[in-house]
Amino acid sequence: MTVPLLVTSARLVAAPLAVSVSRLVVRHTLKVWDLDDHTDTAGLVMSELVTNAVKATNDPHGVIGVQLCVVASNLYVEVWDARADILPVRKRPESDAEGGRGLLLVDAVVETWGVDPSRAGGKVVWADLSLGRPLTAPASGALHPPLQLPPGSRALWGRAEEQAKRALYERVLTTVGNAVSS
């Protein structure tokens, strides 16, 4: 069985700048993949998951990983951080609270979301958005300029960056395996 698959990922410094950079990754990638109509929703979801990962990491020199993965007719927004001990919690904030609504928003716009511990360490928080149609292959041979990330936003190579890369790759294998078995 052939399963259509598109994947892109980036490892970013776990600082507030990662939120806007992750939205940039979403906009650029979905434009290249001709899935522009999902940019707003995927951008919102990515922003919320990255915000939680940056808070969980609590280290401006730490690393988070972001990934977009399209399998069959679903778009997965995935975010890795090293803190498997800090799970995201959906809250019921007071009406005058300034924060705490992120996962409520995510829950409202995705098919499902969850948290997977990684064998590489840390955790991947993921959200599944339906494309509403099967994936069609992008035009072959079409060249697109690479995404230039802002200076200081890309994580430096090292143990945590490698861990994020492995954990996100592991998530792709899980997602494809689930698509093939269903």
Wavefront OBJ file of the C-alpha trace (Angstrom):
o trace
v 0.000 0.000 0.000
v 1.350 3.424 -0.959
v 0.746 6.211 1.545
v 1.288 9.797 0.363
v 3.741 11.548 2.691
v 5.197 15.034 3.062
v 7.415 16.032 6.004
v 9.399 19.052 7.102
v 10.971 19.841 10.438
v 13.182 22.360 12.181
v 14.962 22.518 15.483
v 14.687 25.869 17.173
v 16.062 27.618 20.225
v 13.495 27.290 23.032
v 12.925 31.026 23.371
v 9.828 33.178 22.757
v 11.103 33.876 19.212
v 10.352 30.202 18.420
v 6.612 30.928 18.362
v 6.767 33.380 15.457
v 9.456 31.334 13.686
v 7.281 28.213 13.898
v 4.405 30.133 12.254
v 6.851 31.154 9.514
v 7.691 27.465 8.996
v 3.965 26.675 8.728
v 3.250 29.476 6.215
v 6.231 28.652 4.009
v 5.717 24.890 4.066
v 1.982 24.874 3.423
v 2.448 27.314 0.541
v 5.080 25.012 -1.018
v 2.798 22.007 -0.487
v -0.183 23.884 -2.003
v -2.106 23.599 1.258
v -2.446 27.341 1.884
v -6.070 26.971 2.985
v -4.866 25.248 6.186
v -2.298 27.885 7.140
v -4.398 29.785 9.692
v -5.496 26.714 11.632
v -2.105 24.980 11.479
v -0.376 28.239 12.452
v -2.642 28.669 15.481
v -2.077 25.076 16.594
v 1.688 25.304 16.068
v 1.828 28.579 18.041
v 0.015 27.081 20.997
v 2.075 23.877 21.059
v 5.353 25.785 20.692
v 4.375 28.201 23.464
v 3.825 25.228 25.776
v 7.122 23.623 24.717
v 9.076 26.837 25.348
v 7.477 27.148 28.800
v 8.166 23.479 29.614
v 11.782 23.758 28.470
v 12.297 26.909 30.559
v 15.785 27.412 29.137
v 16.500 30.088 26.490
v 19.438 27.936 25.299
v 17.308 24.788 25.179
v 15.958 23.159 22.036
v 12.501 22.435 20.702
v 11.625 20.647 17.483
v 8.736 21.501 15.164
v 7.396 19.336 12.392
v 4.631 19.260 9.814
v 3.700 15.898 8.401
v 1.001 15.123 5.848
v -0.064 11.504 5.601
v -2.937 10.561 3.284
v -5.611 13.171 4.092
v -4.314 14.424 7.447
v -1.929 17.198 8.468
v -0.032 16.596 11.695
v 1.435 19.507 13.643
v 4.104 18.142 15.973
v 6.314 19.763 18.609
v 9.103 18.110 20.606
v 10.620 19.241 23.879
v 13.000 17.499 26.269
v 10.678 17.621 29.303
v 8.757 14.332 29.258
v 7.894 14.998 32.919
v 5.854 18.121 32.113
v 2.683 17.221 30.225
v 0.384 19.799 28.667
v -2.830 20.284 30.616
v -6.085 21.660 29.237
v -7.241 24.315 31.713
v -10.524 26.058 32.439
v -9.289 29.608 33.043
v -11.370 32.329 34.641
v -12.871 34.777 32.152
v -10.430 37.517 33.188
v -7.310 35.290 33.064
v -4.626 36.393 30.594
v -3.604 32.897 29.555
v -4.464 29.227 29.829
v -6.682 28.913 26.753
v -4.163 27.425 24.319
v -5.160 23.779 24.503
v -8.848 24.729 24.558
v -8.281 26.428 21.198
v -6.311 23.456 19.893
v -9.024 21.064 21.037
v -11.653 23.143 19.224
v -9.954 23.117 15.807
v -8.293 19.699 15.456
v -9.596 16.168 14.962
v -7.534 14.932 17.897
v -4.326 15.698 19.740
v -2.067 13.860 22.118
v 1.316 13.424 23.714
v 3.775 10.656 22.889
v 6.873 10.003 24.972
v 9.879 9.497 22.734
v 12.401 6.676 22.941
v 14.953 9.366 22.073
v 13.887 11.247 25.217
v 11.424 14.022 25.815
v 7.947 14.103 24.357
v 6.146 14.995 21.146
v 2.849 16.839 21.421
v 0.904 16.399 18.200
v -2.356 17.534 16.662
v -4.198 15.987 13.728
v -5.993 18.278 11.274
v -8.096 16.810 8.498
v -7.284 18.139 5.044
v -10.782 17.227 3.887
v -9.320 15.541 0.812
v -6.572 13.073 -0.032
v -3.114 14.502 -0.541
v -2.094 15.095 -4.128
v 1.559 15.204 -5.035
v 3.028 18.686 -5.486
v 4.221 19.521 -8.994
v 7.491 17.717 -9.516
v 10.429 19.782 -10.579
v 8.985 22.948 -9.061
v 11.772 24.803 -7.312
v 11.014 26.805 -4.205
v 13.466 28.997 -2.373
v 14.531 27.508 0.956
v 13.133 29.059 4.096
v 15.635 31.387 5.718
v 15.120 31.332 9.477
v 15.848 34.511 11.425
v 19.336 34.744 12.937
v 19.576 33.144 16.361
v 16.401 31.061 15.973
v 17.893 27.769 14.751
v 19.126 25.426 17.482
v 22.819 24.728 17.445
v 23.904 21.186 16.679
v 24.375 19.130 19.801
v 22.841 16.418 21.940
v 19.414 18.076 22.343
v 19.185 19.014 18.662
v 19.989 15.421 17.684
v 17.484 14.129 20.235
v 14.765 16.359 18.748
v 15.604 15.185 15.226
v 15.388 11.514 16.246
v 12.170 11.990 18.218
v 10.434 13.728 15.292
v 11.621 11.057 12.857
v 10.256 8.427 15.238
v 6.918 10.269 15.196
v 6.826 10.116 11.360
v 7.317 6.361 11.498
v 4.509 6.024 14.043
v 2.147 8.192 12.009
v 2.821 6.343 8.752
v 2.515 2.998 10.539
v -0.872 4.019 11.927
v -2.027 5.175 8.456
v -0.997 1.891 6.846
v -2.711 -0.222 9.514
v -6.016 1.672 9.412
l 1 2 3 4 5 6 7 8 9 10 11 12 13 14 15 16 17 18 19 20 21 22 23 24 25 26 27 28 29 30 31 32 33 34 35 36 37 38 39 40 41 42 43 44 45 46 47 48 49 50 51 52 53 54 55 56 57 58 59 60 61 62 63 64 65 66 67 68 69 70 71 72 73 74 75 76 77 78 79 80 81 82 83 84 85 86 87 88 89 90 91 92 93 94 95 96 97 98 99 100 101 102 103 104 105 106 107 108 109 110 111 112 113 114 115 116 117 118 119 120 121 122 123 124 125 126 127 128 129 130 131 132 133 134 135 136 137 138 139 140 141 142 143 144 145 146 147 148 149 150 151 152 153 154 155 156 157 158 159 160 161 162 163 164 165 166 167 168 169 170 171 172 173 174 175 176 177 178 179 180 181 182
